[in-house]
Amino acid sequence: MNATRTLATTARVLTQIRHDPRTVGLLVVVPSLLIGLVAWIFTDTDVFATIGPAMLALFPFVVMFLVTSITTLRERRTGTLERLLSMPLGKGDFILGYTLAFGLLAVIQSLVASGYAIWVCGLTIKGDVWLLVAVAVTDAVLGSTLGLFASAFARTEFQVVQFMPAIVFPQILLGGIFLPRDQLPAGLKEISDWLPLSHAVDALNAVATNSHDAAYVGGQLLIIGAFAVGAVVVGALTLQRRTA
């Protein structure tokens, strides 16, 4: 891999997205609006204080997964990737460049969503706010890397959507969003331990309630980061030059 080529890919992706207002709105605005809708639904109750941290994990994760996977797939379907790889650009440069671009967008998205949840929707955070933001950012980056991973196997945008039930929905169901993971039936708790979104939800809840120290949250961040790196590596190894 070459740093210059990777950064050039990053700049190209960011330039393309900057000229697409709908994608920018989907990435930056929609997760905050969804969090606000959840807070509005549970006005005058304590429910949002309980599920709010999980929403910070859920909505950015799903949005980044969809946008990244579809954008990367479009590069293959239009032949852009094949033309790029005919030049001195390797698959690693391409994947890492996309990871950096969408990682930067994930940072912006998470900062906006976290700030909106805390200062507009009134989400109470008993721990350090910077830790909450760090987890939210890492979780959004995870969504991007899993999107890159899924795009390597999909042939159409419809197939990307089909990956949602296989990759995203099990993590939502078993991640502790609807039911605490320690209350899951035997077997499902063990499965949830191997799903990265579970660790993001655990870490966000730990920061929100200040129930664990920074070392615990740091350990969860390392697990999420390991999944993200693994998705990038597998995506680079399996990426096809174009879609038939």
Sequence and secondary structure as in RCSB ss.txt:
>XXXX:A:sequence
MNATRTLATTARVLTQIRHDPRTVGLLVVVPSLLIGLVAWIFTDTDVFATIGPAMLALFPFVVMFLVTSITTLRE
RRTGTLERLLSMPLGKGDFILGYTLAFGLLAVIQSLVASGYAIWVCGLTIKGDVWLLVAVAVTDAVLGSTLGLFA
SAFARTEFQVVQFMPAIVFPQILLGGIFLPRDQLPAGLKEISDWLPLSHAVDALNAVATNSHDAAYVGGQLLIIG
AFAVGAVVVGALTLQRRTA
>XXXX:A:secstr
  HHHHHHHHHHHHHHHHT HHHHHHHHTHHHHHHHHHHHHTTTSSHHHHHHHHHHHHHHHHHHHHHHHHHHHHH
HHTTHHHHHHTTT  HHHHHHHHHHHHHHHHHHHHHHHHHIIIIIS     S HHHHHHHHHHHHHHHHHHHHHH
HTT SSHHHHHHHIIIIIHHHHHHTTSSS GGGS TTHHHHHTT HHHHHHHHHHHHHHT S HHHHHHHHHHHH
HHHHHHHHHHHHH  SS  
